[in-house]
Amino acid sequence: MANEEDDPIIQEIDVFLARSLLEKLYLFQYPIRPASMTYDDVTHLSAKIKPKQQKVELEMAIDTLNPNYCRSKGEQIALNVDGTCTDETNTYSSKLMDKQTFCSSQAASNVSRYAAAVYRKGELHLTPLHGILQLRPSFTYLDKADAKHREREAANEGGDSSQDEAEDDIKQITVRFSRPETEQARQRRVQSYEFLQKRQAEEHWIHLHYYGLKDSRSEHERQYLFSQGHGLAENTELIKSPSEYLMMLMPPSVEEENDKPMAPSNVLSMAQLRTLPLADQIKILMKNVKVMPFANLMSLLGSGTDSTTVLRCIQQVAMLVQGNWVVKSDVLYPKDTSSPHSGVPAEVLCRGRDFVMWKFTQDRWVVRKEVAAVTKLCPEDVKDFLEHMSVARINKGWEFMLPYDEDFVKKHPDVVQRQRMLWMGIQAKLEKVYNLVKEQLTPKKQETQSGHPLLVSGEQRVNMAKAKVKQNYGQLEKEFQKQKAELKSNDTSSNIDVSSIHVKEEPVSDEEPMDTSVYEGLNNGIINGLHVEEDSMDSLNGHLPGGCSDRVAQELKAFVSSTFKRQFVLTLSELKRLFNLHLASLPPGHILFSGISDKMLQDMVLEVGCKQILVPFPPQTAASPDELKVYALWEAGDIYDQHRQVLLEIFSKNYRVRRNVIQNQLSQDLNKQEVDRVLKDCCVSYGGMWYLKGTVQS
């Protein structure tokens, strides 16, 4: 109350709302000019406007007689723009820069809270503004000067060129055929920057006539800034309570929906980005950055973000390569899109980029020609793939752009194992699509045994192994002493069962951990940046920690049994692929991640009632040893067991069989539909012949 008494009201002013210029009044903000060269001294030569875009272009004369005007500069600019010739197309007909063009841009997207006010005879008249435009100098005359300079250079070069040089200018062109545009593609095209620019260019300019400040027409138009009637009917908007009146003058700042970006772009601020859901934030960041260490991603997401949630989200949009996250191909190349260079569909681009990513899981270096030879894509597409995740090195190739992130691999072994399984599934698809041979999957020995190891030196590996031995030695010693004490307490110390004490050993040739891919021998034993020996824990040679073997056997038996009940016939190679996919679907820390050897898997196949079918493959077969091992479920517990066994006996003597031979063997007890059912369970048809599943050699 004391403050109000110290600040008394000294005058009350009536406020009126003028409507005559409603939706017609614009505020122009001119650049600052020297005091000796104000806009009152400048003549407006022409003006034009695009109403829909609220875009204005003004052409103003420059006072060349002003002492601040540099005449030599003006003559030089006119000469650069128009040259020495004189015609009607010249920008500066006086051979002097005597005018300048100003183009407008919107200063504010929401001008509903702004108004122009005129005070007269104790009355304040307000007219709402329809737009606020900032005028800036336009330098299109420089573009014109550059264009003329290029034309002159082209004319000079054209006069000196010979017939031979003209023939050298012949270039190969790529013919592209447009496909029918889908609705999604049309929406993306309509929202593109190029389309919006084209739409804006299509709107025609409306030429205006400029009236000076002291012109009679200007004086007449200024009268519309005053309210034409002072009756209450004219100003019902101002008959409001004080709070409503203030709300009208200063409405709450609420962003319009069309002002909010529907999808972030490269200019989206971090503050706006963090208003989006976490999954969208990660997708946007990865789509723009392409390759990022996990630590950098966490720093961009802000403090307080749960790393477990981030790990769950990042695996939806990126793949792990050398401990770093690389955005997935289908995120960069969505469905129904095509290459801007060659026009090939997104599916082909995704396969090619996946091949490049997979190559970087094997090696620090990739050769561009090798990628182009395998993927059969144009050089521009291959270069785009490589630039996403690598850096070109002269005379060496393309090197992965980030160093191997050993910290992430050590902290998150479950995530690394899961990503490894996914990569093995991708590798199997790439082998079928590109018909990769073993030489393409495995680097040459001289490369892997060079003097400079790709990732980890031998000394570092030895130090890492020693550190791990020291870490596990204490625990192994305690377990040994505990078992020894128990045996002594039972008076059986003289007959210690040494087999109950398992000492960690290196894998031996007859029973090594499962060779789930062709990663053997690459990167000094590193798969996707992780040592196989380190990741296998204590499951080497099939030995599992006490209490774990039964649980592992139960889980493995359940998987093998359910798989063969669905497939009936599988090669060892296909079974291992399905097992890897099964591992990728399991939660982190599952018991099956402890490591399963080839022998354990084959023993379990026989234990669930399967038999190995000795298919007589042709001598020239290119199948791998795992593809030559064929297993079949001998008894499924249904009425077709006996007929499937007859069919399997046929294929134990023949690599491929005609349908009439099978029909003669089975038609005695089965009709055609039932024969088809048995064939579908165990066989596939190819080229008019029938083969057991997985044994077809293309």
Residue, then its C-alpha position, 0 to 999 in steps of 0.5 A: m500500500a505504501n508503494e501505491e501511495d508513493d506512485p499516484i496516478i497522474q493521468e487517465i487516458d482513453v484507449f480506442l481500437a482502430r479497425s480500418l487497417l486491420e490485417k493490412l498494417y505492417l511494421f518495417q524495420y530498416p537497417i541502421r544508416p549513417a546520420s547524414m544518410t537517413y531514409d528521409d533522404v532516400t528515394h524509393l524507386s519501386a516496391k513489390i510484395k508476396p502477400k501469402q509469404q509476407k515478403v517485401e522487396l524494396e528498391m531504393a536510390i542511393d544519394t551519390l552526391n553525399p560526401n559519405y559515398c565512395r564514387s570509385k567503389g560504386e563505379q567498380i561494382a557497376l563495372n563488375v556487374d554489368g561489364t563494359c557493354t550498355d543495354e537494357t538489361n544492365t543493373y546500373s544504367s548510370k555506370l554507377m551503383d546508384k541504388q540498392t535492393f532490400c528484402s524482408s524476412q519475418a521478425a516474429s511468427n506471432v504478432s497478435r500481441y503487437a499493435a501500432a499506437v497513435y496518441r492525439k488529444g488525450e486519446l490512445h488509438l491502437t491498430p493491431l499489426h498484421g506482420i513485422l518485417q525486417l529489411r536487409p540488403s540483398f546482394t543478388y547483383l553479386d550473383k549476377a557478376d559471378a554469372k557473367h564472369r563464368e560466361r566470359e570464362a566459358a566463352n574463352e575456353g570454348g574458343d580455344s578448345s579443339q575437336d579432340e578436347a570436345e571428344d574428351d568431354i563425353k561422359q557416361i550418363t545414368v538413365r533412371f526410370s521413375r517409379p509410381e509415387t507412394e503416399q508416404a513418398r508424396q508426403r515427404r516430397v511435399q514437406s521437403y525444403e526444395f518443394l517449399q522453395k518451389r512453391q514460394a517461387e511460384e507466387h507472383w510478385i504484386h508491384l506497389h506504388y510508393y508514397g512519400l512521408k509528406d504525400s497527400r495520399s500518405e496523410h489520408e491513409r494515416q487518418y485510418l490509424f485513428s478510430q473512426g467512431h468513439g461509441l461503445a459499439e465500436n469498442t466492445e472489446l475494451i469493455k472488460s475487467p482489468s484482468e481480462y484486459l491484461m490477458m488480451l494485451m499480453p496473452p500467455s505464451v503458447e507455441e502454436e502446433n505448427d511452430k513445433p517441429m514435427a521431426p527434429s532437424n539439424v538445427l533443433s536445439m538440445a533444449q527442444l530435443r530433450t522435450l521428446p521421448l528418450a527413444d526419439q532423442i536417441k534415434i535423432l542423435m544417432k541418425n545425425v551423428k551416425v557413429m557414437p561411443f556410449a559415453n558420448l551419448m550419455s553426456l548428450l542425453g543429460s544427467g539423471t538418464d538411466s543407462t539401462t534404459v538407454l542401452r535398451c533404446i540404443q539397440q533398437v536403432a544402432m548396432l555395436v561395431q568395435g565397442n561403438w554404436v553405429v546407426k542401423s541401415d534401415v533408419l537411414y534408408p526407410k522403406d519405399t525410399s531409393s538412392p539419390h545417386s543410382g535410384v536403387p531401392a532402400e532394401v538393396l542399400c541396407r544390405g550393402r551398408d550392412f556388409v560394410m558395417w559387418k566388415f568393420t566388425q572384422d577389421r579396422w580397415v576396409v577397401r572400397k573396391e572390395v566392397a563395390a565388387v561384392t555389393k555391385l553398387c555404384p561408387e557414390d553409394v559405397k562412398d556414402f556408406l564408408e563416410h558414415m563410419s570411417v575415414a579415408r587414408i591415403n594408400k591404405g583404405w578406409e579406417f573406422m573413425l573411432p578407436y575401439d571402446e574397451d571400457f564399454v566392452k568390459k562393463h557390458p559383456d551381456v550387451v556385447q554377446r547379444q550384439r555378436m549373435l545379431w551380427m552372426g545372423i546378419q552374416a548368414k544373410l549376407e553369405k546367401v545374398y552375396n554368395l561370399v566365399k571363405e577367402q572373402l570372409t577371412p583376411k589373408k594371413q600376411e595381413t593378420q600376421s603383420g608387424h602392426p596388430l590391428l587392435v591388441s598387441g601380443e604383449q597386451r594380450v599376455n598382460m590381460a591373461k595374467a591379470k585374469v589369472k591372478q583375479n581367479y586364482g584366489q577363488l579357485e584356491k578357496e574352492f580347492q581347499k574347501q573340497k579337500a577339507e570336506l573329503k578329509s572330514n569323511d576319512t577319504s582323503s587318500n582317495i580324492d576324486v580329482s575329477s571333481i576339481h575343474v581347472k580352467e584350460e585352453p580349448v583343445s582341438d577335439e572339443e573347442p567352444m562352438d565355432t558360431s561364425v567365421y570370425e576365427g583368425l580375425n583381428n587376433g581372435i577378437i570378435n566385434g572387439l571382444h576376445v572369445e576366450e575372455d567371453s567364454m568364462d568358465s565354460l571351456n571344454g564343456h566344464l561349467p561351475g558347480g550347480c550350473s551344468d544341470r540348468v544349462a542342460q535343461e535349457l539346452k534340451a528344451f531349445v533343441s527339442s522344441t526346434f526339432k519338433r517344428q523343423f524335423v530336419l536340420t543341418l548342424s549349421e542351421l541349428k547353430r544359426l537358430f541357437n544364436l538367434h535364440l541367444a539374441s532373444l534372451p535377457p542379459g545374464h541368462i544361463l545359456f550365455s555361459g558357453i555351449s560347445d559344438k559337442m555339447l550341442q550335438d550330444m543334446v541332439l542325439e539325447v532328445g531322440c534325433k539321428q544323424i542322416l548320412v546323406p551321400f553328398p556329391p563329391q564336388t560339393a562346396a558345403s562346409p563340414d557343419e552343413l554336411k551333418v544332417y540330423a532328423l527327429w526320428e520319433a515325434g509321437d504322431i501317426y507319421d513317424q513311420h512314414r518319415q522314417v521311410l523317407l529318411e531311409i530313402f535320403s540316406k541312400n540318395y542325395r536327391v530324389r524324384r517325387n514319383v520315387i517317394q510317391n511309390q514308397l509312401s502311397q501304399d498307406l497315405n493319400k496325396q495330401e498326407v504325402d505332401r504333409v510328410l514331404k513338407d516336414c522333411c524336404v524341399s523341392y528345387g529344380g523338380m527334385w526333392y532334397l532334405k532340408g538344408t542340403v540343397q547346393s545352388 
